[in-house]
Amino acid sequence: MIRTQMAVNDAVFALAQGQDIEALKKRIEDAVGRGGRFESFVVVGNREVSVLFSPHTSVAFSVETVSYDERDDGDPDVPYGGFDE
């Protein structure tokens, strides 16, 4: 399966499956254009993360192929603790 990672300044987030990456990019652009705003997204483990994006925030996306994990469905209402559960 394909996994997208997003680096925000020095923090790297592996995004959960099923997210609209283009919509996330647009929300980040809008937040920066407004001078800064929190935006939320779901990471592997189905955990929601909120980041304050501002004109001083560096963001980079990358894509990699990883093994399929049925728990990584992008549902923040059903988080899991890690790969050993």
N, C-alpha and C positions, 0 to 999 in steps of 0.2 A: 504494500500500500504506500501511498505518497504521504509524507508528513511535511508540513510547512513550519519553519521556525522563524520567529520574529525576534530580532535583536533590538532592544531599546536601550540606548546608551551602552552600559556594560552588562545588562541583564539579558539573558536569552530565554525565550519562551517557546516550547514545542506546542503548537496549536493543535487542539483537538480536531478530529475529523468532522466534516459536515459544515464547516464555517465558510461563509462567503468572503473570501480573501479580498476580492475587489471592493466589496462593500465596506470591509474593515479599513482598507486603504483610504477610501473616500471619507469615512468618518474621521480618520486621523488627519487627513488634509483639511477637513472642515474645522476640526478642533484647533489646528495650528493657525488657520486663517482667522479664527476668532481671538487669537492671542493666547489660547490655552484652554483646555477642558479635559475632564476625565472621560476616558472611553474604556469600556469593558469588553473582554473577550474570554473564551473558554480554552484552557490549556489541557494537555494530556492529564488524565486523572479526573476529567470532568469538573475541574475547579475553575471558578470565575476569578479573573484578575482585572483590576482597574488600574490604569496608568494615567498620570497627568501628562498629556502631550502638549508641548508648547513650541514656539519657534526655535528654542534651543535644544530640542529633543532630536537625537539621531536615531533613525529607524531603518533597519535593513531586513529584507525577507530572503529566505533561502528554502530550497526544496530538496528532500532526500527520499530515498526508498527505504522503508523499514518493514519488519515483519508485521503481519496483521495481528491486531489485539482487539478482540471483540468487546472488551470493556471500554475502549476509547471510542465512544459514540457521540461525544460532544454534548451530552445531556448533563447540565450542571446540577440538576435535581437528584442525580444518582452518582455522586462522586465515589471514587475508590482511592485507597491509600497508597497504592504502588503496584509494582509488577509482581509482588510476592503474595498478594491476597488471592 
